[in-house]
Amino acid sequence: MGRRIIADVTSGAAEMVLVLELPLPVKAPAQAHASVAQFIERAAAGDKTAFEQIMVVSQQRVMSMTWRMLGNEADARDATQEVFLRVYKYLGRFRQDQDFFAWLYRVTINVCRDFLKRRRQHTDRFLPLAEETETAALNVAVDQDDAEQAVIQTQQRVLMARAMATLPYKERAAIVLRDLEGLSTEEVARIMKSRPTTVRSQISSARRKIRIYCNQYLTGKGREQQ
Amino acid sequence: MNCRHVQELLPLFVGQDLEENQARLVNAHVKICDTCAALFGEYQLSREMTQQFTAPQFSESVYDGLRQSVLREIDRDTPAAPWHESITAALWRRTGWAVATALLIVFSVSAVYFIARRDSDSQSIASDQGGKQVVTAAQPGTPPAETGTIKKTNRLPHIPTREGYRTIYSRRNSAPGISAPTAVTRKLTTTTDGGEPNVVPSRASSAEKTLRVEMQTSDPNIRIIWFAPQQNKSTSSSSKGT
């Protein structure tokens, strides 16, 4: 739907009226939310096809989030599967006036917290966050033309993975939601069921730790320590 | 604003998480302080690196396998939900419907209860009329007041729903020639053991061996009189009113 905008332009002696037909962006997010709402309603009534559509719409977001929180693909896949099973189980409790993706993030964070707890209990299954990241990044680098740029990206990704692994769970969740998922502090606070001031404090602490880690690594102190 | 304070705020300033006033002060300080400006540069660099920490692109086959395994788990682990859980889950999302349904159920149960109670009341009135609160037959030659005695029972009579409703029971003696009124009228709002009943003479009937039941409605001009043949000659008999 275009919107008709009339602009009066006065130039010198003559007056012109410009009539511009500007195509406004279609409300795609609103439509997407509407379709998701329909899928949710049908899935809550037991329609598995609708639930599969919900998974299609949100799988990339959940997988990305679980990978950032857990750091390896195997755990991320298991966690994503657990997220969708919980979503299906508790879909009846979801209210239509809620933001579905905020609710989904909440479930994802809870699942990741459980995974991290389990990982602490079973240290033999622990897969360092940076290890797989490094391997995956190197695999990507082979296919790229600019090898030097790829190496830099790889190093940065490995560095960040290690830095994220040093963060406590809540700080990691806050920084992932704020800086990587791009949510506002208030949205992060709602998802984490916390206060915005608490979330700001967690984000501040996380950014400080990441800066220190990166600074140490880039100046050579980190390499010496390792 | 000193350097220490600014350096505490820099992690939030780099992500634009500060309020406008604080952000303006920090920005002004960073422009004039080399130390804080260098620190600000480090924060900017680390934040850019953080934002480049993206998950790898997983192939569509990974997502397909994930969806299929989720659906398999759902089919395996979640058998058909019990009916009450389905209702609860359906009503959970619609609180308004749940409240309306609860009110409807309460109203329906109340209505059924009152209707059932009303029926049982009318049946017990009928049974009382037929068995216990009957008027003895008037004996020939006795004064009307004595003929109108009521058999006393331990049970209290049922009170009619409408005030002013009067039922008049009368029984015609078989002896002919009795001109005195033998019927007894009694207000059902009075108890049987509360002393003398409210007696109102009724018109005499000439029929023999019949049971006469008179019912005075709330309208004083309308009286329902019911004649029924008497079954035997005993002193008490039963009748059923409608």
HADDOCK unambig.tbl for C-alpha pairs under 7 A between the chains (distance, minus, plus):
assign (segid A and resid 64 and name CA) (segid B and resid 55 and name CA) 5.37 0.50 0.50
assign (segid A and resid 67 and name CA) (segid B and resid 55 and name CA) 6.37 0.50 0.50
assign (segid A and resid 68 and name CA) (segid B and resid 55 and name CA) 6.55 0.50 0.50
assign (segid A and resid 81 and name CA) (segid B and resid 66 and name CA) 6.47 0.50 0.50
assign (segid A and resid 81 and name CA) (segid B and resid 70 and name CA) 5.89 0.50 0.50
assign (segid A and resid 84 and name CA) (segid B and resid 70 and name CA) 6.96 0.50 0.50
assign (segid A and resid 85 and name CA) (segid B and resid 70 and name CA) 6.48 0.50 0.50
assign (segid A and resid 92 and name CA) (segid B and resid 89 and name CA) 5.06 0.50 0.50
assign (segid A and resid 92 and name CA) (segid B and resid 90 and name CA) 6.84 0.50 0.50
assign (segid A and resid 92 and name CA) (segid B and resid 92 and name CA) 6.88 0.50 0.50
assign (segid A and resid 92 and name CA) (segid B and resid 93 and name CA) 6.71 0.50 0.50
assign (segid A and resid 93 and name CA) (segid B and resid 89 and name CA) 6.91 0.50 0.50
assign (segid A and resid 93 and name CA) (segid B and resid 92 and name CA) 6.25 0.50 0.50
assign (segid A and resid 93 and name CA) (segid B and resid 93 and name CA) 6.38 0.50 0.50
assign (segid A and resid 94 and name CA) (segid B and resid 93 and name CA) 6.92 0.50 0.50
assign (segid A and resid 95 and name CA) (segid B and resid 93 and name CA) 5.60 0.50 0.50
assign (segid A and resid 156 and name CA) (segid B and resid 49 and name CA) 6.54 0.50 0.50
assign (segid A and resid 157 and name CA) (segid B and resid 53 and name CA) 5.71 0.50 0.50
assign (segid A and resid 160 and name CA) (segid B and resid 49 and name CA) 6.93 0.50 0.50
assign (segid A and resid 160 and name CA) (segid B and resid 50 and name CA) 6.27 0.50 0.50
assign (segid A and resid 160 and name CA) (segid B and resid 53 and name CA) 6.47 0.50 0.50
assign (segid A and resid 179 and name CA) (segid B and resid 51 and name CA) 6.28 0.50 0.50
assign (segid A and resid 180 and name CA) (segid B and resid 51 and name CA) 5.57 0.50 0.50
assign (segid A and resid 204 and name CA) (segid B and resid 11 and name CA) 5.10 0.50 0.50
assign (segid A and resid 204 and name CA) (segid B and resid 12 and name CA) 5.76 0.50 0.50
assign (segid A and resid 207 and name CA) (segid B and resid 11 and name CA) 5.89 0.50 0.50
assign (segid A and resid 208 and name CA) (segid B and resid 11 and name CA) 6.31 0.50 0.50
assign (segid A and resid 210 and name CA) (segid B and resid 46 and name CA) 6.68 0.50 0.50
assign (segid A and resid 211 and name CA) (segid B and resid 42 and name CA) 6.61 0.50 0.50
assign (segid A and resid 211 and name CA) (segid B and resid 43 and name CA) 5.90 0.50 0.50
assign (segid A and resid 211 and name CA) (segid B and resid 46 and name CA) 5.33 0.50 0.50
assign (segid A and resid 214 and name CA) (segid B and resid 46 and name CA) 6.62 0.50 0.50
